[in-house]
Amino acid sequence: MQTDLAIIGSGIVGLSCAFHLQRQGARCLLIDPKGAGQGASFGNAGAISFGNI
């Protein structure tokens, strides 16, 4: 497997970064000991405030 970059963490920020980078042609590797969104993104009940974007 060849990648251009590794993203540590598959919460909302890591997934968003990977999504947008892949749309631009980057090959991304997500690294997280838990499943996607299971860390801090899960702890806040999955709610994202528009003020945080």
Secondary structure, 3 states (H helix, E strand, C coil): CCCCEEEECCCHHHHHHHHHHHHCCCCEEEECCCCCCCCHHHHCCCCCCHHHC
